Amino acid sequence: MSDSSDTNDLILGAPELSEAAKRIADSMAHLLGGDYVPGVDDDAETKARRDRLNNRLVALEMRRQTNIEAIAAAAYEAAGFRPVEAAPSLLDEDWMARFIDHVQDIGNPLMQEVWGQVLAQEAREPGTFSIHALDALAKMTADDLETWKRAGRLAFPTGYIMKLGVRTEFDDFGLSQRDLVRLQALGLIQEIEDLGVTFYAPTKGLNLDYRGADLIIRHPESTLFTLPAFKMTAIGNELLAPLAGQSANRDYLQALGEELRKQGFDFRLQPTD
């Protein structure tokens, strides 16, 4: 097996490589192992291709093993690892197999930490994450996760993002229309945009208990409050608290209250933390 630096030394009879071609050869050698420079001798190239195949399989599985062990280490840290005398019961085998299948190709350090936290939380409370939730998380990038966290700061804990009247964008609060479309494509928010959520308030008052603040609203006449909203999917609801369970954006709650005031409601915003 040749070291990746060997790609800088051209093999006998091969054409001179440009700087870009060398970068390609070096990058492929670094990731896959072996020499990836053009050859001219058919027999020699057949042997070299076989060597590259073996090197690639080893390099690929070593990379996957490294990813798996990095995420396992993150899970131990998140779970507060300490030696125990008696081994606890195992996680569901099918769940664990699906988890390993997803994480073996996760090389991003941030996402490794996230997956480690998922494993730790599932170990503490089996059933927190379904297999479908793992499949959804596997489609998310680090940027998607940050978007989901921003959405979580606007979300009512039961899985709704209340609209500001007829507006369907939340740019002032870190969530653009493009972000919403992306979250819909990931299957976290329903694609139907004309939904609403209805609350029954026999006292004509309602306490919307967001994380970190209560939005208290009251109407002088109505006991049914129907508010336009985006709705989380079942998977979105499942991933909301563990991945995006942060304190609500109070600027957004203030704006929501002001919008409801235009519709005849009184409101009061009360911090709870």
Backbone bond lengths (Angstrom), bond angles and torsions (degrees), N, CA, C in turn:
res aa  C-N    CA-C-N  psi(-1)  N-CA   C-N-CA  omega(-1)  CA-C   N-CA-C  phi
1 M - - - 1.476 - - 1.518 109.26 -
2 S 1.278 118.17 124.02 1.466 123.07 -176.23 1.504 110.60 -87.42
3 D 1.324 115.58 144.78 1.454 119.99 175.99 1.517 109.74 -71.92
4 S 1.383 116.23 152.30 1.467 119.44 -176.71 1.513 111.73 -61.40
5 S 1.368 118.24 -24.81 1.461 120.01 -179.06 1.519 111.44 -68.11
6 D 1.341 116.65 -18.90 1.459 119.78 180.00 1.520 112.19 -63.28
7 T 1.325 117.26 -21.72 1.453 119.86 -177.18 1.519 111.58 -67.39
8 N 1.335 118.00 -15.23 1.454 120.55 177.75 1.527 111.59 -78.60
9 D 1.349 115.78 -18.21 1.469 120.68 177.75 1.516 108.12 -99.70
10 L 1.318 117.76 109.31 1.459 121.66 -174.53 1.518 110.48 -66.14
11 I 1.331 115.24 139.54 1.445 119.33 177.88 1.522 108.68 -72.16
12 L 1.323 115.36 154.96 1.458 121.67 -175.56 1.519 109.96 -59.87
13 G 1.290 115.86 128.69 1.460 120.77 176.51 1.507 114.40 86.70
14 A 1.326 119.11 -7.47 1.456 120.69 -179.90 1.521 109.61 -82.71
15 P 1.335 117.89 149.22 1.457 120.35 179.17 1.523 110.63 -68.08
16 E 1.333 116.40 153.44 1.459 120.99 178.78 1.521 109.63 -64.63
17 L 1.317 116.19 136.49 1.457 120.58 -178.24 1.526 110.85 -92.75
18 S 1.331 114.97 141.43 1.454 119.84 173.59 1.520 108.92 -73.39
19 E 1.333 116.37 170.13 1.470 120.20 178.99 1.517 111.04 -60.12
20 A 1.349 115.98 -41.16 1.465 119.78 179.84 1.521 111.06 -65.93
21 A 1.358 116.45 -40.45 1.461 120.23 179.78 1.521 110.88 -65.30
22 K 1.338 117.20 -38.35 1.464 120.55 177.64 1.524 110.16 -63.94
23 R 1.350 115.22 -39.27 1.459 118.63 179.91 1.524 110.43 -63.91
24 I 1.344 115.99 -39.30 1.463 119.75 177.23 1.523 110.41 -63.14
25 A 1.344 116.17 -47.46 1.461 120.54 -178.44 1.523 111.07 -62.41
26 D 1.331 116.94 -44.21 1.457 120.42 -179.17 1.530 111.47 -65.58
27 S 1.331 115.84 -40.80 1.463 119.66 -178.67 1.525 110.93 -66.01
28 M 1.341 116.38 -42.32 1.460 119.82 178.99 1.524 110.60 -66.46
29 A 1.329 116.46 -39.21 1.460 119.92 179.39 1.521 111.01 -65.80
30 H 1.344 116.34 -38.52 1.458 120.18 -179.47 1.525 111.07 -64.89
31 L 1.330 116.73 -41.59 1.458 120.51 -176.49 1.518 113.11 -82.08
32 L 1.360 115.89 -38.03 1.455 120.04 -170.39 1.517 114.60 -109.54
33 G 1.339 117.95 -14.07 1.458 120.73 -176.56 1.526 110.56 82.25
34 G 1.337 117.09 156.83 1.462 120.77 178.01 1.513 112.67 85.15
35 D 1.342 114.62 176.13 1.469 121.43 179.41 1.512 109.60 -98.78
36 Y 1.326 116.02 130.96 1.461 121.13 179.16 1.529 110.06 -120.26
37 V 1.352 115.12 54.73 1.460 120.44 174.00 1.519 107.99 -110.03
38 P 1.330 117.82 149.84 1.465 119.82 -178.56 1.527 111.49 -61.33
39 G 1.339 116.99 137.84 1.460 122.76 176.52 1.514 111.19 -112.97
40 V 1.321 116.58 167.94 1.479 119.68 -178.97 1.517 112.17 -123.97
41 D 1.328 118.37 -25.92 1.452 121.76 -178.10 1.525 108.86 -87.68
42 D 1.359 116.89 119.79 1.465 120.49 -174.55 1.523 112.49 -60.39
43 D 1.357 116.79 -45.48 1.462 119.33 -179.67 1.522 111.36 -64.40
44 A 1.305 114.75 -44.88 1.462 118.89 179.06 1.527 110.42 -63.64
45 E 1.326 116.13 -37.69 1.470 119.61 -178.95 1.520 110.93 -69.17
46 T 1.339 118.11 -34.83 1.461 120.67 177.21 1.519 110.79 -62.34
47 K 1.339 116.25 -45.03 1.461 120.41 178.11 1.527 110.41 -65.09
48 A 1.345 115.05 -42.57 1.465 118.59 -179.84 1.525 110.90 -63.12
49 R 1.340 116.30 -37.08 1.469 119.58 179.77 1.531 110.22 -66.69
50 R 1.332 116.65 -38.48 1.453 120.24 177.48 1.531 110.33 -64.37
51 D 1.332 115.48 -42.02 1.463 119.24 178.06 1.529 110.92 -63.30
52 R 1.331 115.53 -41.23 1.466 118.93 179.73 1.528 110.76 -64.99
53 L 1.328 116.81 -36.85 1.463 120.13 177.81 1.523 110.18 -61.28
54 N 1.328 116.37 -48.87 1.465 119.72 179.65 1.531 111.18 -61.54
55 N 1.328 114.86 -43.71 1.464 118.89 179.50 1.528 111.69 -62.99
56 R 1.350 115.40 -39.43 1.466 119.57 -178.69 1.522 110.94 -65.31
57 L 1.333 116.47 -43.91 1.459 119.16 -179.24 1.526 111.02 -62.58
58 V 1.337 115.69 -43.03 1.465 119.30 178.43 1.528 110.46 -65.22
59 A 1.356 116.57 -46.32 1.464 120.42 -177.77 1.522 111.37 -63.17
60 L 1.355 116.35 -40.87 1.462 120.62 -179.23 1.525 110.57 -63.83
61 E 1.330 116.66 -48.20 1.456 119.31 -178.02 1.527 111.68 -70.33
62 M 1.340 117.64 -32.26 1.455 119.91 175.60 1.526 110.37 -65.38
63 R 1.344 116.48 -40.88 1.465 119.88 178.20 1.521 109.75 -63.29
64 R 1.337 116.50 -43.75 1.462 119.73 179.49 1.530 110.80 -63.58
65 Q 1.343 116.19 -41.48 1.457 119.55 179.35 1.522 110.67 -63.87
66 T 1.334 116.59 -39.44 1.463 120.66 177.23 1.517 110.63 -61.75
67 N 1.341 116.62 -43.40 1.465 120.69 178.69 1.525 111.19 -62.34
68 I 1.339 116.12 -45.19 1.461 120.46 -179.44 1.527 110.44 -60.56
69 E 1.341 116.79 -44.62 1.460 120.14 -177.55 1.527 111.64 -70.41
70 A 1.348 117.80 -33.36 1.463 120.37 176.53 1.520 110.82 -64.80
71 I 1.328 116.59 -40.50 1.464 120.45 179.67 1.523 110.33 -71.96
72 A 1.334 117.16 -35.82 1.466 119.74 175.51 1.526 110.15 -62.15
73 A 1.354 116.98 -41.44 1.459 120.56 178.52 1.524 111.05 -62.96
74 A 1.350 116.37 -40.53 1.464 120.31 177.54 1.524 110.56 -63.84
75 A 1.337 116.41 -37.25 1.464 120.43 179.08 1.522 110.72 -66.64
76 Y 1.337 117.32 -42.56 1.463 120.33 177.86 1.527 111.11 -59.33
77 E 1.335 115.36 -44.18 1.464 119.69 -179.10 1.522 110.94 -64.24
78 A 1.356 115.94 -44.58 1.463 119.91 -179.43 1.522 111.52 -65.92
79 A 1.329 116.79 -29.90 1.461 120.58 -178.21 1.521 112.27 -86.35
80 G 1.350 117.55 -0.61 1.448 120.46 -178.36 1.516 111.16 67.34
81 F 1.315 116.31 56.59 1.473 121.90 -172.75 1.525 112.10 -57.14
82 R 1.317 114.19 133.12 1.459 121.24 169.66 1.526 107.10 -152.27
83 P 1.330 117.29 144.78 1.473 119.88 -178.65 1.524 111.13 -61.31
84 V 1.307 115.70 142.01 1.466 121.25 177.24 1.520 108.45 -129.75
85 E 1.328 115.00 153.60 1.453 118.83 -177.69 1.522 111.56 -78.55
86 A 1.313 117.34 -44.58 1.466 120.94 -177.83 1.514 109.49 -101.53
87 A 1.317 115.75 131.21 1.461 120.14 179.34 1.526 109.70 -73.20
88 P 1.358 118.18 132.63 1.465 120.14 178.18 1.523 110.32 -72.98
89 S 1.319 116.01 170.01 1.459 119.85 177.30 1.520 110.01 -64.99
90 L 1.322 115.98 153.73 1.455 121.15 -175.64 1.516 111.55 -80.27
91 L 1.335 115.14 156.07 1.454 120.60 171.50 1.530 109.15 -70.15
92 D 1.327 115.60 158.35 1.460 120.35 178.49 1.529 110.28 -53.36
93 E 1.326 116.46 129.94 1.460 120.79 -172.99 1.525 111.91 -63.94
94 D 1.336 117.73 -42.07 1.468 120.14 179.67 1.527 110.47 -65.21
95 W 1.335 116.27 -40.15 1.480 120.45 178.04 1.519 109.56 -61.55
96 M 1.330 116.67 -45.85 1.461 121.00 -177.21 1.523 110.74 -65.87
97 A 1.327 117.22 -38.13 1.465 120.39 178.73 1.520 110.82 -63.89
98 R 1.346 116.83 -41.63 1.466 120.11 178.97 1.534 109.91 -67.16
99 F 1.314 116.60 -39.57 1.464 121.36 178.00 1.534 110.33 -58.73
100 I 1.328 117.09 -50.37 1.466 121.39 -179.93 1.524 110.58 -61.18
101 D 1.328 116.23 -39.67 1.461 120.16 -179.96 1.527 111.16 -60.10
102 H 1.327 116.64 -36.94 1.463 120.28 -179.93 1.524 112.73 -78.04
103 V 1.333 117.41 -42.61 1.462 118.92 -169.85 1.515 114.02 -80.33
104 Q 1.325 118.60 -15.44 1.459 119.29 -174.78 1.528 112.68 -64.04
105 D 1.324 117.34 -20.38 1.462 119.96 179.09 1.527 112.77 -109.14
106 I 1.322 118.23 13.33 1.466 121.98 179.06 1.526 108.73 -90.50
107 G 1.336 116.38 108.27 1.457 120.96 179.54 1.513 113.97 -106.64
108 N 1.348 117.87 -14.08 1.463 121.89 -179.88 1.527 109.93 -69.02
109 P 1.354 118.66 122.29 1.468 120.61 -176.23 1.525 113.52 -56.94
110 L 1.346 118.03 -39.35 1.457 120.47 179.96 1.522 110.73 -63.45
111 M 1.349 116.21 -45.66 1.459 119.32 -179.19 1.525 111.13 -70.61
112 Q 1.333 117.49 -30.00 1.460 119.61 174.23 1.527 109.95 -61.16
113 E 1.335 116.15 -41.93 1.461 120.33 178.66 1.523 111.06 -64.10
114 V 1.346 115.76 -41.22 1.465 120.27 179.27 1.525 110.52 -62.22
115 W 1.329 116.49 -47.79 1.464 120.11 -179.76 1.530 110.10 -64.43
116 G 1.322 117.08 -35.54 1.451 119.52 176.22 1.524 111.75 -62.34
117 Q 1.330 116.34 -40.62 1.465 120.95 178.22 1.527 110.91 -66.74
118 V 1.339 116.20 -36.46 1.465 120.53 176.72 1.528 109.89 -60.63
119 L 1.327 116.51 -47.35 1.466 120.44 -179.95 1.524 110.91 -63.05
120 A 1.333 116.63 -41.99 1.462 120.08 179.84 1.523 110.96 -63.66
121 Q 1.328 116.97 -42.31 1.458 119.96 -178.86 1.521 111.00 -68.43
122 E 1.328 116.95 -38.30 1.463 120.32 177.69 1.529 110.50 -65.52
123 A 1.343 116.43 -35.82 1.459 120.03 177.88 1.527 111.15 -67.07
124 R 1.354 116.76 -37.36 1.463 120.59 178.49 1.515 111.69 -72.03
125 E 1.350 115.70 -42.14 1.461 121.12 -177.58 1.528 109.50 -133.28
126 P 1.330 117.88 83.16 1.472 120.22 179.86 1.524 111.64 -53.70
127 G 1.331 115.36 135.14 1.457 120.67 -178.23 1.515 113.39 99.54
128 T 1.348 117.03 -3.17 1.468 119.90 178.38 1.515 110.76 -62.03
129 F 1.330 116.57 -42.69 1.463 121.84 -178.66 1.527 109.29 -117.33
130 S 1.321 116.56 122.17 1.459 120.14 175.17 1.526 109.68 -78.21
131 I 1.316 116.41 167.69 1.461 120.50 175.03 1.519 110.31 -61.37
132 H 1.342 116.96 -35.81 1.470 120.05 178.29 1.530 110.74 -65.36
133 A 1.321 116.95 -35.16 1.463 119.92 177.03 1.521 110.68 -66.46
134 L 1.336 117.58 -38.76 1.460 120.75 175.58 1.523 110.58 -60.72
135 D 1.334 116.49 -42.84 1.469 120.50 179.66 1.529 110.48 -61.85
136 A 1.334 116.48 -39.61 1.468 119.95 179.57 1.522 110.73 -67.97
137 L 1.316 116.99 -43.25 1.464 120.83 179.81 1.523 110.69 -62.79
138 A 1.331 116.88 -34.65 1.468 120.95 -178.83 1.526 111.93 -63.76
139 K 1.322 117.39 -22.60 1.463 121.37 179.40 1.530 112.12 -84.65
140 M 1.318 116.96 -9.83 1.459 120.69 -173.60 1.520 111.48 -92.22
141 T 1.333 115.47 139.48 1.456 122.10 172.04 1.528 108.94 -93.53
142 A 1.321 116.18 175.15 1.464 119.87 176.33 1.532 110.38 -60.73
143 D 1.333 117.01 -37.83 1.473 120.46 177.84 1.525 110.78 -65.37
144 D 1.334 116.43 -40.29 1.469 119.82 177.56 1.522 110.71 -61.02
145 L 1.315 116.11 -39.58 1.460 119.87 -179.37 1.527 110.91 -64.62
146 E 1.338 117.07 -40.49 1.464 120.18 177.25 1.527 110.70 -64.01
147 T 1.341 116.60 -39.85 1.468 120.66 176.48 1.517 110.50 -61.60
148 W 1.325 116.06 -42.52 1.462 120.76 -179.36 1.528 111.04 -64.35
149 K 1.319 117.04 -36.01 1.460 120.43 177.05 1.527 110.96 -65.47
150 R 1.337 115.96 -40.31 1.473 118.82 178.21 1.528 110.20 -65.48
151 A 1.337 116.12 -38.81 1.465 119.97 176.45 1.520 110.37 -63.80
152 G 1.335 116.34 -36.89 1.452 120.42 179.70 1.513 113.01 -62.42
153 R 1.320 117.76 -27.93 1.461 121.27 179.53 1.536 111.67 -75.70
154 L 1.338 116.59 -11.45 1.462 120.67 177.36 1.523 111.66 -105.44
155 A 1.315 116.37 -9.23 1.463 120.56 -169.79 1.522 112.62 -85.91
156 F 1.333 115.55 135.77 1.454 121.20 167.91 1.526 106.77 -72.39
157 P 1.339 119.21 137.58 1.462 121.20 -171.00 1.520 116.28 -54.87
158 T 1.320 118.66 -22.12 1.467 119.41 178.21 1.526 112.60 -83.46
159 G 1.343 116.89 1.78 1.454 118.74 172.02 1.512 116.40 104.17
160 Y 1.321 117.50 36.60 1.464 121.76 177.30 1.527 110.02 -130.37
161 I 1.325 115.85 147.91 1.460 121.24 167.90 1.526 106.44 -115.48
162 M 1.314 116.23 106.89 1.470 120.76 -177.10 1.526 109.79 -67.97
163 K 1.311 115.40 134.29 1.460 120.43 178.32 1.532 110.03 -80.48
164 L 1.296 114.53 156.07 1.463 120.64 175.34 1.521 107.50 -91.34
165 G 1.316 115.87 84.09 1.456 120.04 -175.21 1.518 110.29 68.64
166 V 1.343 116.14 -127.95 1.462 120.45 -179.38 1.520 111.38 -88.88
167 R 1.310 117.59 -3.45 1.470 120.59 -178.13 1.521 110.28 -71.00
168 T 1.317 114.95 140.68 1.463 120.24 178.57 1.525 111.33 -117.99
169 E 1.329 116.23 14.94 1.463 118.61 178.25 1.530 109.01 -124.01
170 F 1.331 114.15 154.64 1.457 120.72 -176.28 1.527 109.77 -134.44
171 D 1.332 115.60 39.65 1.467 120.66 -175.52 1.528 112.66 -57.56
172 D 1.334 116.76 -36.65 1.460 119.84 -178.13 1.524 112.33 -66.97
173 F 1.332 116.14 -12.39 1.458 120.27 -175.73 1.533 111.82 -121.20
174 G 1.347 115.44 22.45 1.455 120.63 171.79 1.505 116.58 87.51
175 L 1.337 117.67 8.93 1.467 120.02 -178.44 1.526 108.61 -129.68
176 S 1.329 116.28 107.33 1.466 120.85 -177.17 1.531 110.77 -86.13
177 Q 1.323 115.33 168.87 1.461 120.15 175.72 1.526 110.35 -60.81
178 R 1.318 115.90 -37.63 1.461 120.09 177.77 1.528 111.03 -63.75
179 D 1.333 116.74 -38.16 1.463 120.46 176.99 1.525 110.71 -62.09
180 L 1.330 116.00 -42.72 1.459 119.85 179.85 1.525 111.14 -61.81
181 V 1.328 115.82 -43.17 1.467 120.23 179.26 1.524 110.34 -61.44
182 R 1.337 116.15 -40.42 1.464 120.19 179.02 1.522 110.97 -64.10
183 L 1.332 117.06 -43.39 1.460 120.35 179.21 1.522 111.39 -66.25
184 Q 1.335 116.22 -32.52 1.457 119.37 174.55 1.524 110.87 -67.43
185 A 1.343 116.46 -41.41 1.465 120.49 178.80 1.524 111.82 -64.05
186 L 1.326 116.72 -30.35 1.467 121.02 178.32 1.521 111.94 -79.73
187 G 1.336 116.83 -5.27 1.457 120.19 178.56 1.516 113.86 80.05
188 L 1.340 117.31 22.69 1.459 121.19 -179.01 1.529 112.40 -97.71
189 I 1.332 116.47 -27.83 1.461 122.47 177.97 1.519 108.02 -125.21
190 Q 1.310 116.55 137.48 1.466 120.53 179.56 1.524 110.45 -63.51
191 E 1.320 115.37 144.87 1.467 120.20 -177.43 1.520 112.85 -80.96
192 I 1.335 117.91 -12.06 1.459 121.17 176.59 1.524 108.38 -74.28
193 E 1.330 117.47 124.30 1.463 120.67 -171.62 1.526 113.89 -106.50
194 D 1.344 118.11 1.05 1.470 119.02 -179.26 1.526 111.10 -110.26
195 L 1.321 116.00 33.11 1.453 120.55 179.79 1.527 110.86 -86.10
196 G 1.315 115.61 163.99 1.447 121.47 174.63 1.514 108.92 -147.30
197 V 1.318 116.30 162.48 1.459 121.44 177.09 1.520 107.47 -120.40
198 T 1.340 116.18 133.85 1.463 121.03 -177.14 1.520 110.03 -110.99
199 F 1.330 115.21 131.20 1.458 122.17 177.28 1.533 108.46 -114.68
200 Y 1.319 115.58 137.94 1.460 120.43 175.86 1.526 108.50 -96.19
201 A 1.325 116.19 123.33 1.460 121.46 -177.06 1.525 109.12 -127.99
202 P 1.341 117.41 86.48 1.474 119.66 -176.22 1.516 113.47 -60.90
203 T 1.327 117.71 -24.23 1.468 120.37 178.90 1.528 111.52 -93.14
204 K 1.332 116.25 5.61 1.465 123.50 -178.79 1.534 111.90 68.63
205 G 1.316 115.31 12.72 1.460 120.82 176.84 1.520 110.04 -130.15
206 L 1.311 116.45 151.70 1.467 120.66 -175.72 1.527 109.08 -144.82
207 N 1.321 114.76 138.42 1.460 120.43 177.58 1.528 107.87 -110.27
208 L 1.344 116.20 108.31 1.461 121.29 177.18 1.531 107.14 -89.81
209 D 1.334 115.10 102.60 1.466 119.75 -173.06 1.530 111.02 -89.77
210 Y 1.323 114.81 88.68 1.457 122.11 173.99 1.527 108.98 -77.32
211 R 1.322 115.77 167.66 1.460 119.38 176.53 1.530 109.11 -70.62
212 G 1.314 116.77 118.48 1.455 120.99 176.40 1.517 115.20 89.52
213 A 1.335 118.30 -8.50 1.463 119.97 -179.69 1.526 109.83 -163.11
214 D 1.311 115.54 148.17 1.469 121.61 174.21 1.523 108.49 -107.81
215 L 1.335 115.21 130.26 1.459 120.33 172.03 1.525 106.23 -100.92
216 I 1.332 116.04 107.71 1.469 121.71 -175.76 1.523 107.77 -99.07
217 I 1.321 116.23 119.58 1.463 120.87 -177.63 1.532 109.99 -122.95
218 R 1.299 115.32 151.84 1.464 120.87 -179.39 1.519 109.00 -147.49
219 H 1.333 115.53 142.76 1.463 121.26 177.23 1.531 108.44 -122.49
220 P 1.328 118.96 136.64 1.474 120.34 -175.65 1.523 114.06 -67.27
221 E 1.329 118.27 -18.71 1.464 119.51 -174.41 1.530 113.76 -125.94
222 S 1.306 117.02 -42.67 1.466 120.27 -169.55 1.526 112.29 -83.92
223 T 1.337 114.78 147.86 1.472 121.66 172.57 1.525 111.30 -112.74
224 L 1.323 117.02 -4.54 1.461 122.20 175.52 1.521 108.55 -114.98
225 F 1.304 117.03 118.51 1.460 122.38 -178.99 1.528 108.00 -108.86
226 T 1.321 116.34 111.68 1.469 120.45 177.13 1.517 108.64 -109.03
227 L 1.318 115.93 117.88 1.459 121.76 -176.14 1.526 109.86 -116.23
228 P 1.344 117.52 130.00 1.469 119.41 177.10 1.520 110.24 -64.95
229 A 1.318 115.68 142.38 1.471 117.77 -173.78 1.522 111.22 -160.32
230 F 1.319 115.29 157.18 1.458 121.85 163.61 1.530 106.90 -87.83
231 K 1.320 115.57 145.55 1.470 119.87 -177.72 1.522 110.18 -116.42
232 M 1.321 116.29 134.93 1.448 120.92 174.38 1.532 109.77 -69.58
233 T 1.304 115.75 150.54 1.457 120.01 170.58 1.533 108.66 -77.34
234 A 1.330 116.74 175.23 1.465 120.18 177.05 1.530 110.39 -60.17
235 I 1.329 116.76 -41.10 1.462 120.38 178.71 1.527 109.97 -68.44
236 G 1.329 116.82 -40.35 1.461 119.92 177.03 1.520 111.44 -59.14
237 N 1.326 115.98 -43.18 1.466 119.87 177.19 1.518 111.66 -61.49
238 E 1.337 115.29 -38.99 1.463 119.79 -178.72 1.525 111.64 -67.10
239 L 1.329 116.74 -34.67 1.460 121.24 -177.26 1.525 113.20 -93.97
240 L 1.331 117.34 -2.83 1.459 120.00 -175.19 1.529 111.73 -68.43
241 A 1.326 117.03 -58.61 1.467 119.44 -175.98 1.529 113.45 -65.96
242 P 1.344 119.00 -48.21 1.474 117.79 -176.27 1.519 115.02 -70.88
243 L 1.333 118.35 -27.65 1.466 120.69 -176.52 1.520 113.50 -107.73
244 A 1.324 117.72 -24.41 1.468 119.89 -174.82 1.525 111.56 -135.98
245 G 1.314 116.94 26.86 1.459 120.51 -177.77 1.511 112.64 -82.91
246 Q 1.328 116.88 74.23 1.455 121.82 -178.64 1.526 109.63 -114.65
247 S 1.318 115.66 167.03 1.466 120.16 178.87 1.522 110.33 -61.23
248 A 1.313 115.23 144.19 1.456 120.70 -177.75 1.523 111.25 -64.68
249 N 1.330 115.10 150.67 1.457 122.54 175.63 1.537 107.70 -74.67
250 R 1.306 117.48 109.36 1.467 120.50 -173.17 1.527 112.19 -71.69
251 D 1.325 117.29 -27.07 1.466 118.91 174.21 1.525 109.86 -62.96
252 Y 1.323 115.04 -40.02 1.471 119.52 177.20 1.532 110.43 -64.50
253 L 1.326 117.51 -44.78 1.465 120.13 -179.42 1.523 110.90 -63.03
254 Q 1.326 117.43 -37.54 1.467 121.08 176.74 1.529 109.89 -63.39
255 A 1.330 116.15 -44.19 1.470 120.36 179.35 1.525 110.71 -64.81
256 L 1.335 117.37 -38.13 1.465 120.87 178.15 1.524 110.10 -64.62
257 G 1.324 116.56 -42.52 1.456 119.86 177.52 1.524 112.32 -62.44
258 E 1.328 116.65 -42.37 1.475 120.72 178.70 1.522 110.53 -63.16
259 E 1.328 116.72 -37.46 1.465 119.85 178.75 1.529 110.40 -67.00
260 L 1.333 117.01 -40.63 1.464 120.09 178.39 1.529 111.49 -66.98
261 R 1.319 116.16 -31.46 1.466 119.52 177.36 1.524 110.61 -61.05
262 K 1.333 116.93 -36.22 1.469 120.91 178.23 1.524 111.06 -63.32
263 Q 1.344 116.20 -22.12 1.463 120.81 -178.57 1.525 112.36 -98.41
264 G 1.332 116.69 13.15 1.460 120.43 175.17 1.515 115.00 97.45
265 F 1.315 118.00 4.46 1.455 121.18 178.69 1.539 110.44 -88.24
266 D 1.304 115.08 153.13 1.455 121.48 163.57 1.525 106.73 -100.37
267 F 1.332 116.87 151.25 1.463 117.08 178.74 1.529 110.15 -146.84
268 R 1.327 112.84 158.32 1.463 120.74 175.63 1.521 106.99 -145.87
269 L 1.329 116.20 135.15 1.466 122.02 179.32 1.529 108.04 -105.64
270 Q 1.315 115.31 121.87 1.462 120.10 -174.74 1.536 110.08 -124.59
271 P 1.339 117.93 112.60 1.481 119.98 177.29 1.517 110.68 -62.19
272 T 1.344 115.42 146.05 1.468 119.57 179.11 1.524 112.05 -121.43
273 D 1.332 117.36 6.11 1.469 118.62 177.00 1.521 110.38 -129.05
